[in-house]
Amino acid sequence: MSFRLKTILGIALIELTVMAILIGINQFALGGSASTQLYERAEATARVFANAVSDAVIATDLATLDATVATAMETEDITYLRVRSPSGFVLSEAGDADALAMPFVRDPDFETATSDHHIDIDTQIIVQGTSYGTIEMAISTLKVENEIAHALRLNLLVAVLGMSLVAIFGYGLGTVLTRQLHLLQKGARAISDGDLDHHIDVRGRDELAETAVCFNDMAQTLSRGQKILKDQRNRLLEKKARVSDIVTCMTEISQNSGTPEVPDTDRDDEIGDMARATVVFRDAMQKVEQARLEQQRLISAFDQVAEQVVIFGLDGKALFLNGAFREFNQPILQNLNCGFTHEEFLREGCDQGRFGVIDDKEAWLEAYAEAARDGAQEIHHAPDRILLTVETDVDGIGKVVSAKDVTDLRQSERQLVQASKMATLGEMATGIAHELNQPLGVIRMAASNCVKRIDRDKADFGQLKAKFERIGEQTERAARIIDQMRVFGRKAEGSNDPIDLTASLTNVAQLARTQLHTLDITLKIDLPDEQAFAIGENILFEQVLLNLISNARDAIEEAGIEQGIISLKADYNQKDGHVITLSDNGSGIPEHVLDKLFEPFFTTKEPGKGTGLGLSISFGTIQDMGGCISATNTETGAQFQIFLPNAEVETALAS
């Protein structure tokens, strides 16, 4: 349906609605007024006739009554007229026989009367309050009905005439209004067919004219845009060809089929950026290939090293196991799936008893994890191997765990410790011999005196008993000296047990005094009254103390001090744990060697007088006990301090 037709139909519909409303109002007003007036007239006529025949009815003058009725029937609008007595007897009647034959029913309003085209109405003949009969009559409604119908026909005629005029004027208005729209429609079709240069003639200055102007502007914009798009399309096709060449180069690079030359790297646009990025990609791929080859060589090298290496990824699962690790841990690995975690490996090893007898697996795993955070740690691997494990976190990879078999190294260290102890015992031999000579001299003199008294027959039982008791005391004294040497001289077993620090310090002091006494060196010892424990191997700990005392002795001798003093002091349960301080009044330590003092094979002694392993072994021993050792100079000489962590008495004894 065209816009013009819609406009005409719209105007006609509006006119039709308005005319229908006006006709309805007119007919309602006309019909209502005429019907009301006619009904009122019928009532008035009935009352007038009742007054006119009242005397004849009272007198029962039927002749007069008939004459009056006949006179009344001369009125054109009366259809019939009937006079009844109070009892209902018809006194007189005249009019339409068919209407009179019908039973009388009063019409309450005009609409009811239109069914038989007359108004049936009655009224009482009342004189001084007494009813003498009833008047029944009918007034014809045909005249009023004809007038209403005539008015309706006139209204319809006016409506048809109005609608015709509206249609004519609407058609003209629609033609005027749609002329510019027709031009816009024609222009739109032209543009849709590709004619972007089409121009519309603008007529008038209304909104449609402004729309036409905007349409022409849009057409010009589209024409310019089409030209721009064509130019861009041509450029894109050219770029597509260049991109295709670059993509071919990237494909060759990604497939590692060569190192092609990349074109258009000198262009200053997206193609140039892409070409230069391709060059970067080519160089990166070459580096990746080199890195892959290096990785292969590195993996091959890791696979050949004797040290065990396993790499766990960021998710905690094993990524790489070298040959040494696979061979050494084959019994554990055969029960694990690929991609096992470090914890799963340790748990399986514990279940198989590969890490020795473990009473509390969870406590052992927790201790292992805590030690791993602090650095390297040793694991005793059944039946007789010792592994030094190191865990290293590597950014972007995960965790690298390496394990080195240090069983032979630990045996060598123990042999070195034992050799050092034997050397210390050798150095202490003179003092020990002096200490043994004293009880032996007393025993010899007491025994000689007993023999002489027996030979002279002057032996007294009480004196002999006293001599023999003295011989027993000196024998026990010599036995204690020998026990100390025997205990000190036995080999370390590599176990960690509770160490009574006070007892160990006392034993070392007693053993060292036998040597220092002959050199005029005083050993002062200051120990607290309370007990204190540390965890470690007592023999190795005492060796550390004797090494420090021996070094202090050598420093005092080298300095030529006439009255040497070595002080051994202990402070328990300090902020840093148990602190053991050993100081001397010797020559001190040269400042330039303080940072090298605990390095293996470093010594300040003359060749043949030291191996340089004493302090290095001491450093390792204290570190294995969870503590640390340091060296400084004081105003009087050198000072060494040992810091050991607190160990609760109940825990130590329970261990």
C-alpha positions as CSV (number, residue, x, y, z in Angstrom):
1,M,0.0,0.0,0.0
2,S,1.5,3.4,-1.1
3,F,2.0,6.2,1.3
4,R,-0.4,8.4,-0.7
5,L,-3.2,5.8,-0.3
6,K,-2.4,5.4,3.3
7,T,-2.7,9.2,3.7
8,I,-6.1,9.3,1.8
9,L,-7.5,6.3,3.8
10,G,-6.3,7.9,7.1
11,I,-8.0,11.2,6.4
12,A,-11.2,9.4,5.2
13,L,-11.2,7.2,8.4
14,I,-10.9,10.3,10.5
15,E,-13.8,12.0,8.6
16,L,-15.9,8.9,8.8
17,T,-15.4,8.7,12.5
18,V,-16.3,12.4,13.0
19,M,-19.4,12.1,10.7
20,A,-20.6,8.9,12.5
21,I,-20.3,10.7,15.9
22,L,-22.2,13.8,14.6
23,I,-25.0,11.7,13.0
24,G,-25.3,9.7,16.1
25,I,-25.6,12.8,18.3
26,N,-28.1,14.4,15.8
27,Q,-30.3,11.3,15.6
28,F,-30.2,10.8,19.3
29,A,-31.2,14.4,20.0
30,L,-33.9,14.5,17.3
31,G,-35.4,11.1,18.2
32,G,-35.3,11.7,21.9
33,S,-37.0,15.1,21.6
34,A,-39.8,14.0,19.2
35,S,-40.6,10.8,21.1
36,T,-40.7,12.6,24.4
37,Q,-43.0,15.3,23.0
38,L,-45.3,12.7,21.4
39,Y,-45.6,10.7,24.6
40,E,-46.4,13.8,26.7
41,R,-48.9,14.9,24.1
42,A,-50.7,11.4,24.3
43,E,-50.9,11.7,28.1
44,A,-52.3,15.3,27.8
45,T,-54.8,14.3,25.2
46,A,-56.1,11.4,27.4
47,R,-56.5,13.7,30.4
48,V,-58.4,16.3,28.3
49,F,-60.7,13.6,26.9
50,A,-61.3,12.2,30.4
51,N,-62.4,15.7,31.6
52,A,-64.7,16.0,28.5
53,V,-66.6,12.8,29.0
54,S,-66.7,12.9,32.8
55,D,-70.3,14.3,32.9
56,A,-71.6,11.8,30.3
57,V,-70.0,8.9,32.2
58,I,-71.4,10.0,35.5
59,A,-74.9,10.4,33.9
60,T,-74.5,7.3,31.9
61,D,-75.4,9.3,28.8
62,L,-74.2,6.8,26.2
63,A,-75.4,8.9,23.2
64,T,-73.4,11.9,24.4
65,L,-70.5,9.7,25.1
66,D,-70.6,8.2,21.6
67,A,-70.8,11.6,20.1
68,T,-67.8,12.8,22.1
69,V,-65.8,9.8,21.1
70,A,-66.7,10.2,17.4
71,T,-65.7,13.9,17.6
72,A,-62.4,13.0,19.2
73,M,-61.6,10.4,16.5
74,E,-61.6,13.1,14.0
75,T,-58.2,13.9,15.3
76,E,-55.7,12.5,12.7
77,D,-53.2,11.1,15.2
78,I,-55.7,9.0,17.4
79,T,-55.8,5.4,16.3
80,Y,-58.6,4.2,18.7
81,L,-60.5,5.5,21.7
82,R,-62.3,3.4,24.4
83,V,-64.3,4.3,27.5
84,R,-64.7,1.7,30.3
85,S,-66.8,1.7,33.4
86,P,-65.1,1.1,36.8
87,S,-66.1,-2.5,36.4
88,G,-64.4,-2.7,33.0
89,F,-67.5,-2.7,30.8
90,V,-66.9,-0.8,27.6
91,L,-69.2,2.2,27.5
92,S,-68.1,3.5,24.1
93,E,-65.2,2.9,21.6
94,A,-64.2,3.9,18.1
95,G,-61.2,3.6,15.8
96,D,-59.0,0.9,14.2
97,A,-60.8,-2.4,14.6
98,D,-57.6,-4.5,14.6
99,A,-56.2,-2.3,17.4
100,L,-59.4,-2.5,19.4
101,A,-59.4,-6.3,19.1
102,M,-56.0,-6.4,20.7
103,P,-55.8,-6.6,24.5
104,F,-54.9,-3.2,26.0
105,V,-51.4,-2.9,27.3
106,R,-50.1,0.5,28.4
107,D,-46.8,1.5,26.7
108,P,-44.4,2.8,29.3
109,D,-42.3,4.8,26.8
110,F,-41.9,5.7,23.1
111,E,-39.5,2.8,22.3
112,T,-42.1,0.2,23.4
113,A,-44.8,1.9,21.3
114,T,-42.8,1.7,18.1
115,S,-43.4,-2.1,18.0
116,D,-47.0,-1.6,16.8
117,H,-46.5,2.1,15.7
118,H,-48.9,3.7,18.2
119,I,-48.7,4.7,21.9
120,D,-51.2,2.8,24.1
121,I,-52.1,5.0,27.1
122,D,-54.9,5.1,29.6
123,T,-56.1,7.5,32.4
124,Q,-58.7,7.5,35.1
125,I,-62.0,9.5,35.0
126,I,-61.8,11.1,38.5
127,V,-64.3,13.5,39.8
128,Q,-63.8,14.8,43.3
129,G,-61.5,12.0,44.1
130,T,-63.9,9.3,42.8
131,S,-63.0,7.1,39.8
132,Y,-66.0,6.7,37.4
133,G,-64.1,4.8,34.7
134,T,-61.1,4.6,32.4
135,I,-60.1,6.1,29.1
136,E,-58.0,3.9,26.8
137,M,-56.6,5.4,23.7
138,A,-53.7,5.1,21.2
139,I,-51.7,7.9,19.5
140,S,-50.0,6.9,16.1
141,T,-46.2,7.1,16.1
142,L,-45.8,6.8,12.3
143,K,-45.4,10.5,11.7
144,V,-42.6,10.8,14.2
145,E,-40.9,7.7,13.0
146,N,-41.1,8.9,9.5
147,E,-39.6,12.3,10.5
148,I,-36.7,10.5,12.3
149,A,-36.0,8.2,9.3
150,H,-36.1,11.3,7.0
151,A,-33.6,13.0,9.2
152,L,-31.3,9.9,9.1
153,R,-31.4,9.9,5.3
154,L,-30.5,13.5,5.2
155,N,-27.6,13.0,7.6
156,L,-26.3,10.0,5.6
157,L,-26.4,12.0,2.4
158,V,-24.5,14.8,4.1
159,A,-21.9,12.2,5.3
160,V,-21.5,10.7,1.9
161,L,-21.0,14.1,0.4
162,G,-18.5,15.0,3.1
163,M,-16.6,11.8,2.6
164,S,-16.4,12.4,-1.2
165,L,-15.0,15.8,-0.7
166,V,-12.5,14.5,1.9
167,A,-11.4,11.8,-0.6
168,I,-10.9,14.4,-3.3
169,F,-9.0,16.8,-1.1
170,G,-7.1,13.9,0.5
171,Y,-6.0,12.6,-2.8
172,G,-4.7,16.0,-3.8
173,L,-2.9,16.4,-0.4
174,G,-1.4,12.9,-0.6
175,T,-0.2,13.6,-4.1
176,V,1.5,16.8,-2.9
177,L,3.0,15.1,0.2
178,T,4.2,12.0,-1.6
179,R,5.8,13.7,-4.6
180,Q,9.1,14.3,-2.6
181,L,8.9,10.8,-1.2
182,H,8.6,9.4,-4.7
183,L,11.7,11.2,-5.7
184,L,13.5,9.9,-2.5
185,Q,12.3,6.4,-3.4
186,K,13.6,6.7,-6.9
187,G,16.9,7.9,-5.6
188,A,17.2,5.1,-3.1
189,R,16.6,2.6,-5.9
190,A,19.3,4.2,-8.0
191,I,21.8,4.1,-5.1
192,S,20.9,0.5,-4.4
193,D,21.6,-0.3,-8.0
194,G,25.1,1.3,-7.5
195,D,24.5,4.7,-8.9
196,L,26.0,6.7,-6.1
197,D,26.2,9.9,-8.2
198,H,22.4,10.1,-8.4
199,H,21.0,13.5,-7.3
200,I,17.4,14.3,-6.2
201,D,15.7,17.6,-7.1
202,V,14.7,19.4,-3.8
203,R,11.3,20.9,-3.9
204,G,10.0,23.0,-1.1
205,R,11.4,23.8,2.4
206,D,9.6,21.4,4.6
207,E,10.9,18.3,6.4
208,L,10.8,16.2,3.3
209,A,12.9,18.7,1.5
210,E,15.4,18.7,4.3
211,T,15.4,14.9,4.1
212,A,16.1,15.1,0.4
213,V,19.0,17.4,1.0
214,C,20.4,14.9,3.6
215,F,19.8,12.1,1.1
216,N,21.9,14.0,-1.5
217,D,24.7,14.5,1.1
218,M,24.6,10.9,2.1
219,A,24.9,9.9,-1.6
220,Q,27.9,12.1,-2.0
221,T,29.5,10.7,1.2
222,L,28.8,7.1,0.0
223,S,30.3,8.0,-3.4
224,R,33.5,9.3,-1.7
225,G,33.5,6.3,0.7
226,Q,33.2,3.9,-2.3
227,K,36.2,5.5,-4.0
228,I,38.2,5.3,-0.7
229,L,37.1,1.6,-0.3
230,K,38.2,0.8,-3.8
231,D,41.6,2.4,-3.2
232,Q,41.9,0.6,0.1
233,R,40.9,-2.7,-1.5
234,N,43.6,-2.3,-4.1
235,R,46.1,-1.5,-1.4
236,L,44.9,-4.5,0.7
237,L,45.2,-6.8,-2.3
238,E,48.8,-5.6,-2.8
239,K,49.4,-6.1,1.0
240,K,47.8,-9.5,0.8
241,A,50.3,-10.6,-1.8
242,R,53.2,-9.2,0.3
243,V,51.8,-10.9,3.4
244,S,51.5,-14.2,1.5
245,D,55.2,-14.0,0.7
246,I,56.0,-13.3,4.4
247,V,53.7,-16.1,5.6
248,T,55.5,-18.5,3.2
249,C,58.8,-17.4,4.8
250,M,57.3,-18.0,8.3
251,T,56.0,-21.4,7.3
252,E,59.5,-22.4,6.1
253,I,61.0,-21.1,9.4
254,S,58.5,-22.9,11.6
255,Q,59.0,-26.1,9.7
256,N,62.8,-25.7,10.1
257,S,63.2,-26.2,6.4
258,G,65.7,-23.4,5.9
259,T,66.6,-19.7,6.7
260,P,64.9,-17.8,3.9
261,E,65.5,-14.1,3.2
262,V,62.5,-12.1,4.4
263,P,61.3,-9.4,1.9
264,D,60.0,-5.9,2.6
265,T,61.9,-5.3,5.8
266,D,62.6,-1.7,4.7
267,R,58.9,-0.8,4.4
268,D,57.5,1.7,6.8
269,D,54.1,0.2,7.4
270,E,52.4,-2.9,8.8
271,I,54.0,-5.1,6.2
272,G,57.4,-3.8,7.2
273,D,56.6,-4.4,10.8
274,M,55.4,-8.0,10.0
275,A,58.5,-8.6,7.9
276,R,60.8,-7.4,10.7
277,A,58.9,-9.5,13.2
278,T,59.4,-12.4,10.9
279,V,63.1,-11.7,10.9
280,V,63.0,-11.7,14.7
281,F,61.0,-14.9,14.6
282,R,63.6,-16.5,12.3
283,D,66.4,-15.5,14.6
284,A,64.5,-16.6,17.7
285,M,63.8,-20.0,16.0
286,Q,67.5,-20.4,15.3
287,K,68.2,-19.6,18.9
288,V,65.5,-22.0,20.0
289,E,67.0,-24.7,17.9
290,Q,70.4,-23.9,19.3
291,A,68.9,-24.0,22.8
292,R,67.3,-27.4,22.0
293,L,70.6,-28.8,20.9
294,E,72.2,-27.4,24.0
295,Q,69.4,-28.9,26.1
296,Q,69.9,-32.2,24.4
297,R,73.6,-32.0,25.1
298,L,72.9,-30.9,28.7
299,I,70.5,-33.8,29.2
300,S,73.0,-36.2,27.8
301,A,75.7,-34.7,30.1
302,F,73.3,-35.0,33.1
303,D,72.6,-38.5,32.1
304,Q,76.3,-39.4,32.2
305,V,77.3,-37.7,35.4
306,A,77.8,-39.9,38.4
307,E,75.8,-37.6,40.7
308,Q,72.1,-38.3,40.9
309,V,69.9,-35.6,39.4
310,V,66.1,-35.4,39.2
311,I,64.1,-32.3,38.0
312,F,60.6,-31.7,39.3
313,G,58.3,-29.3,37.4
314,L,56.3,-26.4,38.7
315,D,53.4,-28.8,39.4
316,G,55.7,-30.9,41.6
317,K,55.9,-33.9,39.2
318,A,59.1,-35.4,37.9
319,L,60.3,-34.2,34.5
320,F,63.7,-35.7,34.2
321,L,65.7,-38.5,35.9
322,N,69.4,-39.0,34.9
323,G,70.9,-42.5,34.6
324,A,72.6,-42.5,38.0
325,F,69.3,-41.6,39.7
326,R,67.3,-44.3,37.8
327,E,70.0,-47.0,38.5
328,F,70.5,-46.2,42.2
329,N,66.7,-45.9,43.0
330,Q,65.4,-48.6,40.7
331,P,63.6,-50.5,43.5
332,I,61.7,-47.4,44.5
333,L,61.0,-46.2,41.0
334,Q,59.5,-49.5,39.9
335,N,56.6,-49.0,42.3
336,L,55.9,-45.4,41.2
337,N,54.0,-44.0,38.2
338,C,55.5,-41.6,35.7
339,G,55.3,-38.1,36.9
340,F,55.7,-38.9,40.6
341,T,56.3,-36.2,43.1
342,H,59.2,-35.8,45.4
343,E,57.1,-36.6,48.5
344,E,55.8,-39.8,46.8
345,F,59.4,-40.8,46.1
346,L,60.4,-40.2,49.8
347,R,57.3,-42.1,51.1
348,E,57.9,-45.1,48.9
349,G,61.6,-45.1,50.0
350,C,60.5,-45.0,53.7
351,D,58.0,-47.8,53.1
352,Q,60.7,-50.0,51.5
353,G,63.2,-49.1,54.3
354,R,65.7,-47.6,51.9
355,F,66.4,-44.7,54.3
356,G,67.1,-46.9,57.3
357,V,64.8,-47.8,60.2
358,I,62.3,-45.0,60.6
359,D,59.9,-45.2,63.5
360,D,57.8,-42.1,62.6
361,K,57.6,-41.6,58.9
362,E,55.7,-38.3,59.1
363,A,58.1,-36.8,61.6
364,W,61.0,-38.0,59.3
365,L,59.4,-36.3,56.2
366,E,58.8,-33.1,58.2
367,A,62.4,-33.0,59.4
368,Y,63.6,-33.7,55.9
369,A,61.6,-30.9,54.4
370,E,62.8,-28.4,57.1
371,A,66.4,-29.4,56.5
372,A,66.0,-29.1,52.8
373,R,64.9,-25.5,53.2
374,D,68.1,-24.8,55.1
375,G,70.5,-26.3,52.5
376,A,72.3,-29.6,51.9
377,Q,71.6,-32.6,54.1
378,E,72.7,-36.1,54.4
379,I,70.5,-39.2,54.0
380,H,71.6,-42.6,55.1
381,H,70.6,-44.9,52.4
382,A,70.4,-48.6,53.2
383,P,72.4,-50.6,53.6
384,D,75.6,-48.6,54.1
385,R,75.5,-45.5,51.8
386,I,75.4,-41.8,52.7
387,L,73.9,-39.4,50.1
388,L,74.4,-35.6,50.3
389,T,71.2,-34.1,48.8
390,V,70.7,-30.6,47.6
391,E,67.3,-29.0,46.6
392,T,67.5,-26.0,44.3
393,D,64.5,-23.9,43.2
394,V,64.8,-22.8,39.5
395,D,62.5,-20.0,38.2
396,G,60.4,-21.1,35.4
397,I,61.4,-24.8,35.7
398,G,60.6,-26.0,39.2
399,K,63.0,-27.8,41.6
400,V,66.2,-29.6,40.9
401,V,67.2,-32.3,43.4
402,S,70.8,-33.7,43.3
403,A,72.2,-36.4,45.4
404,K,75.9,-37.3,45.7
405,D,77.3,-40.4,47.3
406,V,79.6,-39.1,50.0
407,T,80.1,-42.5,51.8
408,D,83.8,-42.6,50.8
409,L,84.2,-39.0,51.7
410,R,82.7,-39.4,55.1
411,Q,84.9,-42.4,55.7
412,S,88.0,-40.4,54.7
413,E,86.9,-37.5,56.9
414,R,86.5,-40.0,59.8
415,Q,90.0,-41.3,59.1
416,L,91.3,-37.8,59.0
417,V,89.6,-37.1,62.3
418,Q,91.0,-40.3,63.7
419,A,94.4,-39.4,62.5
420,S,94.1,-35.9,63.9
421,K,93.1,-37.4,67.2
422,M,96.0,-39.8,67.2
423,A,98.3,-36.9,66.4
424,T,96.8,-35.0,69.3
425,L,97.3,-38.0,71.6
426,G,100.9,-38.2,70.3
427,E,101.3,-34.5,71.2
428,M,99.8,-35.1,74.6
429,A,102.0,-38.2,75.2
430,T,104.6,-36.3,77.2
431,G,102.0,-34.8,79.6
432,I,100.1,-38.1,79.9
433,A,103.4,-39.9,80.7
434,H,104.1,-37.3,83.4
435,E,100.5,-37.8,84.8
436,L,101.0,-41.6,84.8
437,N,104.5,-41.4,86.3
438,Q,103.1,-39.6,89.4
439,P,100.7,-42.5,90.5
440,L,103.2,-45.1,89.4
441,G,105.9,-43.4,91.6
442,V,103.6,-43.4,94.5
443,I,102.8,-47.0,93.9
444,R,106.4,-47.9,93.6
445,M,107.4,-46.1,96.8
446,A,104.4,-47.6,98.7
447,A,105.2,-51.1,97.5
448,S,108.9,-50.7,98.3
449,N,108.1,-49.6,101.8
450,C,105.8,-52.5,102.4
451,V,108.5,-55.0,101.1
452,K,111.2,-53.4,103.4
453,R,108.9,-53.6,106.5
454,I,108.1,-57.2,105.7
455,D,111.8,-58.0,105.2
456,R,112.6,-56.4,108.6
457,D,109.7,-58.2,110.1
458,K,108.4,-54.8,111.2
459,A,105.2,-55.0,109.2
460,D,102.2,-53.5,110.9
461,F,98.8,-54.6,109.6
462,G,97.3,-51.1,109.8
463,Q,100.2,-49.5,108.0
464,L,100.2,-52.2,105.3
465,K,96.5,-51.6,104.8
466,A,97.0,-47.9,104.5
467,K,99.8,-48.5,101.9
468,F,97.7,-50.9,99.9
469,E,94.7,-48.5,99.9
470,R,97.0,-45.7,98.6
471,I,98.3,-48.1,95.9
472,G,94.6,-48.7,94.9
473,E,93.8,-45.0,94.7
474,Q,96.8,-44.3,92.5
475,T,95.9,-47.3,90.3
476,E,92.4,-45.9,89.9
477,R,93.9,-42.5,89.0
478,A,96.1,-44.1,86.3
479,A,93.1,-46.1,85.1
480,R,91.0,-42.9,84.7
481,I,93.8,-41.3,82.6
482,I,94.0,-44.3,80.4
483,D,90.2,-44.5,80.0
484,Q,90.1,-40.9,78.9
485,M,92.8,-41.7,76.3
486,R,90.9,-44.8,75.2
487,V,87.5,-43.0,74.9
488,F,89.1,-40.1,73.0
489,G,91.0,-42.5,70.8
490,R,88.1,-44.6,69.6
491,K,86.6,-44.1,66.1
492,A,83.4,-42.0,65.6
493,E,80.3,-44.0,64.6
494,G,78.4,-41.3,62.7
495,S,75.4,-41.2,65.0
496,N,73.6,-38.3,66.6
497,D,72.9,-38.7,70.3
498,P,72.3,-36.3,73.2
499,I,75.5,-34.7,74.4
500,D,75.9,-33.6,78.0
501,L,77.8,-30.4,77.4
502,T,79.1,-30.0,80.9
503,A,80.4,-33.6,81.0
504,S,82.1,-33.2,77.6
505,L,83.7,-29.9,78.5
506,T,84.9,-31.4,81.8
507,N,86.4,-34.5,80.2
508,V,88.2,-32.4,77.5
509,A,89.6,-30.1,80.2
510,Q,90.9,-33.0,82.3
511,L,92.5,-34.6,79.2
512,A,94.1,-31.3,78.0
513,R,95.4,-30.3,81.4
514,T,97.9,-33.3,81.4
515,Q,99.7,-31.8,78.4
516,L,99.2,-28.1,79.2
517,H,100.6,-28.6,82.7
518,T,104.0,-29.6,81.4
519,L,104.1,-26.4,79.2
520,D,103.3,-24.0,82.0
521,I,99.9,-23.2,80.4
522,T,96.9,-22.8,82.7
523,L,93.5,-24.0,81.5
524,K,90.7,-22.1,83.2
525,I,87.2,-23.6,83.0
526,D,84.0,-21.7,83.9
527,L,80.9,-23.9,83.6
528,P,77.3,-23.2,84.8
529,D,75.8,-25.5,87.4
530,E,72.7,-26.5,85.4
531,Q,72.6,-29.2,82.7
532,A,72.5,-28.5,79.0
533,F,72.2,-30.8,76.1
534,A,73.0,-30.7,72.3
535,I,72.4,-33.3,69.6
536,G,75.5,-34.7,67.8
537,E,78.4,-37.2,68.2
538,N,80.2,-36.7,71.4
539,I,83.6,-38.0,70.2
540,L,83.6,-35.5,67.3
541,F,82.5,-32.7,69.5
542,E,85.3,-33.3,72.0
543,Q,87.7,-33.5,69.1
544,V,86.6,-30.0,68.0
545,L,87.3,-28.7,71.6
546,L,90.7,-30.4,71.7
547,N,91.6,-29.0,68.3
548,L,90.8,-25.5,69.5
549,I,92.8,-26.0,72.7
550,S,95.7,-27.4,70.7
551,N,95.7,-24.3,68.4
552,A,95.6,-22.0,71.4
553,R,98.5,-23.9,72.9
554,D,100.5,-23.5,69.6
555,A,99.7,-19.7,69.5
556,I,100.9,-19.2,73.0
557,E,104.2,-21.1,72.3
558,E,104.8,-19.2,69.1
559,A,104.2,-15.9,70.9
560,G,106.7,-16.9,73.6
561,I,104.3,-16.2,76.4
562,E,105.9,-17.3,79.7
563,Q,102.6,-17.7,81.5
564,G,100.0,-18.9,79.0
565,I,96.3,-18.9,79.8
566,I,93.5,-20.7,78.0
567,S,90.0,-20.0,79.1
568,L,87.0,-22.3,78.4
569,K,83.6,-20.8,79.3
570,A,80.1,-21.9,78.7
571,D,76.8,-20.0,78.8
572,Y,73.7,-22.1,78.4
573,N,70.2,-21.1,77.2
574,Q,71.2,-17.8,75.7
575,K,69.2,-16.0,73.0
576,D,71.4,-17.7,70.4
577,G,71.4,-21.1,72.2
578,H,74.3,-22.6,74.1
579,V,77.4,-20.5,73.7
580,I,80.9,-22.0,74.3
581,T,83.8,-19.5,74.3
582,L,87.5,-20.5,74.1
583,S,90.1,-17.7,74.3
584,D,93.8,-17.5,74.8
585,N,96.5,-14.9,75.5
586,G,98.6,-15.9,72.5
587,S,99.5,-13.9,69.4
588,G,96.0,-13.8,67.9
589,I,94.9,-14.4,64.3
590,P,96.2,-12.3,61.4
591,E,93.3,-10.1,60.1
592,H,93.9,-11.0,56.5
593,V,93.3,-14.7,57.1
594,L,90.2,-14.5,59.3
595,D,87.8,-15.1,56.3
596,K,89.9,-18.1,55.2
597,L,90.4,-19.7,58.6
598,F,87.8,-22.5,58.1
599,E,88.7,-23.4,54.5
600,P,90.1,-26.9,53.9
601,F,93.9,-27.2,53.8
602,F,94.4,-23.6,54.9
603,T,96.9,-23.2,57.7
604,T,99.2,-20.6,59.2
605,K,101.6,-23.1,60.6
606,E,104.9,-24.0,59.2
607,P,105.1,-27.0,56.7
608,G,105.0,-30.3,58.6
609,K,103.3,-28.8,61.6
610,G,99.7,-28.7,60.3
611,T,97.4,-30.2,57.7
612,G,94.9,-27.3,57.5
613,L,92.0,-29.7,58.1
614,G,91.5,-29.3,61.9
615,L,89.4,-26.1,61.7
616,S,87.7,-27.2,58.5
617,I,86.5,-30.5,60.1
618,S,85.5,-28.6,63.2
619,F,83.4,-26.2,61.2
620,G,81.6,-29.1,59.5
621,T,81.1,-30.9,62.8
622,I,79.5,-27.9,64.5
623,Q,77.4,-27.2,61.4
624,D,76.1,-30.9,61.4
625,M,75.0,-30.3,65.0
626,G,72.9,-27.4,63.8
627,G,75.2,-24.7,65.1
628,C,78.0,-22.4,63.9
629,I,81.6,-21.5,64.9
630,S,83.3,-18.1,64.6
631,A,86.7,-16.7,65.2
632,T,87.7,-13.1,66.3
633,N,90.6,-11.3,67.9
634,T,90.5,-9.8,71.4
635,E,92.8,-7.5,73.2
636,T,94.7,-10.4,74.7
637,G,94.6,-12.9,71.8
638,A,92.3,-15.1,69.8
639,Q,88.8,-16.1,70.6
640,F,86.6,-18.9,69.2
641,Q,82.8,-19.1,69.9
642,I,80.6,-22.1,69.3
643,F,76.8,-21.6,69.1
644,L,74.7,-24.7,69.5
645,P,70.9,-24.8,69.4
646,N,68.9,-25.6,72.6
647,A,67.8,-29.2,73.1
648,E,65.3,-29.8,75.8
649,V,66.5,-32.1,78.6
650,E,63.4,-34.4,78.3
651,T,63.8,-34.6,74.6
652,A,67.5,-35.3,74.7
653,L,67.1,-38.0,77.4
654,A,64.2,-39.5,75.5
655,S,66.4,-39.7,72.4
